Amino acid sequence: MFTLNSLSLPVLGAPMAGGPSTPELAAAVSNAGGLGFLAGGYKSPDAVRGQITRTRELTRRPFGLNIFVPDHANTYADTSQEKQAGKLAASLAYREALAAAAQEGPAGTVIPEPGFPDPQDDDCWQAKLELVLRERVPAVSFTFGLPGPDVFAELAGQDICTVVTVTNEQEARAAAAAGAHLLCVQGPEAGGHRGTLDSGKTPGEASLTDLLDEVRQACPLPLVAAGGISTRHDAAAALAAGASAVQVGTLLLLANEAGTSAVHRTALRDAVLGRRDPRTSVTRAFSGRPARGLTNGFMRAHPDAPDAYPFLNQITGPLRAAAAASGNPEAVSLWAGTRYRHAAEEPAQASVRRLFPG
Ligand SMILES: Cc1cc2nc3c(=O)[nH]c(=O)nc-3n(C[C@H](O)[C@H](O)[C@H](O)COP(=O)(O)O)c2cc1C
């Protein structure tokens, strides 16, 4: 089974759904001596299988795959009928507000109809689990929820290393008790979605080093530190605080091998050059779950978006797609962590090697 000890660089390339993660990026990180990751979220099982095959063509080293845990498979959160019905109702009200705003838009602008929430869509959870078992992907990470102990046992039985993203000590204890092999401890500076196991909870603001310290005392599993890691000082501080490795996402957003969209890349460059609002903030506006990105118009317009993942993600899909196609950064999610200034347009290998000089 894969263990962190087998890495020559203690670094994981974060899974980044929505485009940035590619087989080329995952393989580049693995070939540099770290552990590259594919992002299974939002893709069909066939597309994920294709990416696994391509990654294996590009590297002989281990790599990982990330899967989003849907509510019905999440043992940690309130998944009652009542809670689900509340989420659906809140998302329909959100949809109505978006549809009305689209009609009131300035003359000449075409804003597409928002999509509809789809309670049946669980991101092909079961098919992706079966795929991972069949393909024997060396490492699998779970985000947004905690599967039951049976899932961890089945994966362990196939020598597959399991990782769970956690954001506080309670989540860490629960993931360890369920049978995870590694914990990815995500701090508040992280780009993209916060990995809170219960979407209704507001993610904590404790610093990554404080969080690592807390989790290390609470459970004996090896820890991977994530969130704002962008320099050798950050990496050294995380390892000194008890992490066995670090995970970097934002640092790789501009890498040559990343599939980051043109509108996203341009917004990151513009933010560094002072051509747009340089701040990042945490929002539920795009997906219904808290996520950090460059602050834009859509985030500002919907400060009170409800806790209703994945329904809001489904609803805003057509709006995001249209904005991306027309190069409009104000209505797409520009996920990025607080330290995006360190992302460089270079081979990913150079970015991860710089974290561990010498
Ligand atoms: C564009 C983007 C997409 C992301 N998508 C995922 C994802 O699909 N699955 C996941 O577990 N984490 C995802 N994350 C979060 C990362 O796994 C990781 O926690 C984060 O990037 C670490 O913080 P950093 O961005 O400051 O390095 C994403 C992050 C970004 C920036």
The ligand as an SDF file (V2000), in Angstrom:
LIG
                    3D

 31 33  0  0  0  0  0  0  0  0999 V2000
   -9.3220   25.4320   -8.2290 C   0  0  0  0  0  0  0  0  0  0  0  0
   -9.4040   24.5060   -7.0500 C   0  0  0  0  0  0  0  0  0  0  0  0
  -10.1880   23.3660   -7.1310 C   0  0  0  0  0  0  0  0  0  0  0  0
  -10.2440   22.4790   -6.0470 C   0  0  0  0  0  0  0  0  0  0  0  0
  -10.9610   21.3110   -6.1790 N   0  0  0  0  0  0  0  0  0  0  0  0
  -10.8900   20.3800   -5.2040 C   0  0  0  0  0  0  0  0  0  0  0  0
  -11.4290   19.0800   -5.4050 C   0  0  0  0  0  0  0  0  0  0  0  0
  -11.9550   18.7510   -6.4680 O   0  0  0  0  0  0  0  0  0  0  0  0
  -11.3410   18.1860   -4.3810 N   0  0  0  0  0  0  0  0  0  0  0  0
  -10.7240   18.4990   -3.2020 C   0  0  0  0  0  0  0  0  0  0  0  0
  -10.6320   17.6500   -2.3300 O   0  0  0  0  0  0  0  0  0  0  0  0
  -10.1930   19.7170   -2.9940 N   0  0  0  0  0  0  0  0  0  0  0  0
  -10.2460   20.6540   -3.9650 C   0  0  0  0  0  0  0  0  0  0  0  0
   -9.6360   21.8670   -3.7750 N   0  0  0  0  0  0  0  0  0  0  0  0
   -8.9880   22.1500   -2.4820 C   0  0  0  0  0  0  0  0  0  0  0  0
   -7.6010   21.5250   -2.4450 C   0  0  0  0  0  0  0  0  0  0  0  0
   -7.6960   20.1290   -2.2920 O   0  0  0  0  0  0  0  0  0  0  0  0
   -6.7270   22.0430   -1.2910 C   0  0  0  0  0  0  0  0  0  0  0  0
   -7.3830   21.8670   -0.0610 O   0  0  0  0  0  0  0  0  0  0  0  0
   -6.3410   23.4850   -1.4430 C   0  0  0  0  0  0  0  0  0  0  0  0
   -6.0110   23.7810   -2.7660 O   0  0  0  0  0  0  0  0  0  0  0  0
   -5.1600   23.7970   -0.5420 C   0  0  0  0  0  0  0  0  0  0  0  0
   -4.9760   25.1620   -0.4060 O   0  0  0  0  0  0  0  0  0  0  0  0
   -4.1390   26.0430   -1.4610 P   0  0  0  0  0  0  0  0  0  0  0  0
   -5.0400   26.2180   -2.6170 O   0  0  0  0  0  0  0  0  0  0  0  0
   -3.8850   27.3170   -0.7250 O   0  0  0  0  0  0  0  0  0  0  0  0
   -2.9040   25.2750   -1.8060 O   0  0  0  0  0  0  0  0  0  0  0  0
   -9.5480   22.7750   -4.8440 C   0  0  0  0  0  0  0  0  0  0  0  0
   -8.7760   23.9240   -4.7810 C   0  0  0  0  0  0  0  0  0  0  0  0
   -8.6870   24.7840   -5.8570 C   0  0  0  0  0  0  0  0  0  0  0  0
   -7.8000   26.0000   -5.7580 C   0  0  0  0  0  0  0  0  0  0  0  0
  1  2  1  0
  2  3  1  0
  2 30  2  0
  3  4  2  0
  4  5  1  0
  4 28  1  0
  5  6  2  0
  6  7  1  0
  6 13  1  0
  7  8  2  0
  7  9  1  0
  9 10  1  0
 10 11  2  0
 10 12  1  0
 12 13  2  0
 13 14  1  0
 14 15  1  0
 14 28  1  0
 15 16  1  0
 16 17  1  0
 16 18  1  0
 18 19  1  0
 18 20  1  0
 20 21  1  0
 20 22  1  0
 22 23  1  0
 23 24  1  0
 24 25  2  0
 24 26  1  0
 24 27  1  0
 28 29  2  0
 29 30  1  0
 30 31  1  0
M  END
$$$$
